[in-house]
């Protein structure tokens, strides 16, 4: 028992640091929406600054200047104060230069930028200060306290107390001061802040200084206990993220207590694994934050509270690959010639680049296409790499099968990594994959039970008598192996390019753009996400296997999380949304061909990581499509200038009208009620929609029209029942209702600007729906725009794209939510004609709109919804003359006025 | 005398999409302009652009004859333009008092504004999120008033509120215009109520001005209004 207690107390010191960093994470996130992965690196910088100041040196990280400037030895308080002031300045600088320009960017882009900052800071410090740990004199009293039989050093307790005191002081400041009040207000509602005369960006700048200072305090205090080294401090971020998640990135005190608890638990499990031989000898400590993160994010499945920001930019476009066969052939020849011509270290660097290009392509699939930020792709490559040893040497699996099996195993692990993404989306996926990667590395790759300290040997590949080994004697890398790598890359690249143009690829982009609208188009979101993770992991696994073959012996060094993060940075930098970006990322990757050139010719190899990080941050701010983005735009403009206008489809046929209208109502709504908390938004609404009709649903704002559509399509929980041509839909998920034949569009058109019109419409095809897309485009008069990106179209045509996408599932009933919003009168009339054509082609329509002219001229029957209840139903002439309707539309009291309705 | 708020050739929209085609508006001190029109006509976009929450696509906004920089809510705020947004954008976790303190130019202002809304004074320690719809709307207006606006923009005040409550709130808007001399722009869907307190009326349809007149001359003449609303169709014709 006493031993357990000692280890729990020992963990207090680390716990205090996690707590302080979690506190910094919460403060930064609340004020600016940035999950700052660089928090640990910033604390390390402060700690270094402090330790240099104590020796009379002012640390200067800027390359080209001396590492430090002598300013005379400082005692504790001045040194600490100056270091913390410098840290706050760094926070302000980062906000002003990086995160303020990104304030309207999606959270994922902000997080990627912070990863860039982390890479820059870590590599600058490793480069200028070396990786050798630096010891710092004790700051807090180190008496030995004896409690019963337990003896513990007092500094562990003191550091925890200091951090807790800071947490309560900050919590009180946010609670009671005007600054705190404004910060809370702005973090809850940015729009409200603006209309209250507050400037959220100024508040964010101050909060960044506070969080940098708090992280700095922790960095200084822990320095005497954990010696200073870039790796250990940077990775403090993982348990700190877990603690911040415990505080839901909102609450300071739970985050701080969570941090302390994680530190203590880690210490305890480290003790346990030394006591029990059946426990793995390493990695349990890294499991603690992972388990906590999974428990909170996945089991509770609550998203991080989003901040009510004003506008959101999209991620970069994912351009359609062109002339895949030709491109592949040309680059295969170029690659083969280069491999044959280059010798020794140059050839080795090129083959490394080719392998990293394969792993980078896995990120293109998972992140670029499907929008899931996975920080575990290199770890997944490692899974295949480490499995290849036993597969080839213990079980003698022959060549093409062994790496494929290893990659398949990686795919299985990849699906497991992706499982949490089914319940969470956006940034938490990045956090979970990071924690998983760290845990996997500790519990497997670095575990000497599983991997001998001199690495795991790999059996050399031979195929049909050809020796494909990378190294024979001093001959390295051998050409046959290099060609094998090139061939694999070409196959993978073609596959990834084909995926982009396939139906699954469109579905991935749909999920990336908006999961809700993807589900509304009949996309099975869960399946698409898992496939993306599986395909991505399989590709990463192939890369990992090749890397293992190349080295002949695998150690954890090749697959560490820091290398993985740097690779992620490189891919994002090169262009994470396209095949060319992925391949370029391979060229740019550490120890690859460009790296070698930088080292040989410019002597810049040591600065490689720093430069990558800086470029990454600039890329996120300037150009989300990466380096290759501008080239794609250029190509697109050129091909548009050259290509003659697409001729209309030849084989278009008119859509046959339904042979016979069924007597049964197409849609039957009974007693549907929607409650949000205590508010009843839709109150026992019942009506029937006859087959082949256009039925209007009108009512003032806030009457519950959209809530009713959401209820019918399964987007909100409701009571009552909905039947489509006699088939009950109750309890079905949105995409299942779409497949059953109930299509819908959204009030805010949720089409995918990245995709062409044809691809947008194609997303809507389901297994049931075999709608001929050519005929469909003709029906809605979009044939000429078929191959234009949807983002270029006018508002009216965008509406038609979203309607056509809903029609692609061949719905029996189509629900339209304000299709005329934002259209001028001419466009609205044109839209009405298209809707009539659609009805004549056999689709029953329910139309919600405020454009009275459109509704009155088009609908066979109109229902009027006021305060969630139907107040009037009937043909247009009847509804027009209903006084309740007039009153609902032109002011509530009009009906009561003597001059008003009779 | 020059109008207190003036918009010249103002074009507004989201990204590439233009929602409000070039429009001219002029509102004198102490008067209320009602902006009416069906949903999607661009009323909210217009107000958001005037207050700088959306970038302008063209044209000028002037307060007291001085041009106001586009797309900068803080600059518009210093010029005295204050918006009551349609979603109210309250700080739900903060109390009534705190919501007002966040926005107040001076603390004494809070008390004066509370005089207009005695119901709020009673609930000053309640979280804004727990207020009734009507009280929330009062708080949204009060939060705008403590900023001592010269130009007050109110978007869809009646959204989700029962007509009785709106009938209580609108006279307060009239009083604010009369007593503080602010220029008020009121976007409203309860046409009858809006006409009662407004001085001037503009009807927007599909982002264009379909009708512009004195409120007084429209009060007895709903037919013209309805015609403008629905683009000349005969909705409600039988009822007049």
Interface residues (C-beta under 8 A of the other chain):
Chain A: X178 X181 X182 X184 X185 X188 X189 X191 X192 X193 X194 X195 X196 X197 X198 X199 X308 X310 X700 X701 X702 X794 X795 X818 X820 X821 X822 X823 X824 X825 X828 X850 X851 X852 X853 X856 X857 X867 X880 X881 X883 X886 X889 X890 X891 X892 X893 X894 X897 X899 X900 X901 X902
Chain B: X17 X19 X38 X39 X40 X51 X53 X73 X74 X77 X82 X83 X84 X85 X87 X88 X89 X90 X91 X92 X93 X94 X98 X99 X101 X102 X103 X105 X143 X144 X147 X156 X158 X159 X160 X162 X163 X166 X167 X189 X190 X191 X192 X193 X194 X205 X206 X207 X208 X220 X222 X225 X226 X229 X230 X231 X233 X234 X235 X236 X238 X239
